[in-house]
C-alpha cells in the first residue's frame, strides 16, 4: 500500500466522521453561541471549506464549482469574531455540499501529484516550521485539519447540549 492510499483512507474516515457528528445539528442551531465568541459547527464547516479553497487557489486547480465569495472569506477565515450577524450565513446543506466538492477535488489532486510535486515546498507561513513538503501540507489538509475540527465540533455540541453521534 502506498502512503497516498493511506492518506486517502484516513481522509475518507475523517470526512465520514465529520458527516456523522453534524447530522443531528439543525440549521436553527448550526451557529449557536457564535455571537458569544465560541466557534460554532457552522463556522467550523465554513472554515474547513475556506481552507480547502486556499489549496485549490494556490495550486491553480481548474474546477467546475464557483469560487467562494468574499463573505465566506470574511466569515470563516482563521479566527473567531468575524461573524457579527447570523443573517445570510450558509445552511448546513450548502456548507456540506461545498466542503464535499472541494475536498473530493483535493483528494483527487493529491493522488495525481508526482514525486517532484510532492517534495516541493508548500506556501503556508503558519505551518512552515512544522510541515516541509507539499505532500505533508496536503496530508494535513486531508486528515489532521479535519480531525482537529471534528474535535472542536464535539466540544461545541457538548456545550450546547447535543448528543455527539460519533462512531
PyMOL commands that set and color helices and strands:
alter all, ss='L'
color gray80, all
select helices_A, chain A and resi 3-22+34-36+41-58+70-76+92-112+115-119+134-160
alter helices_A, ss='H'
color red, helices_A
deselect
rebuild
show_as cartoon
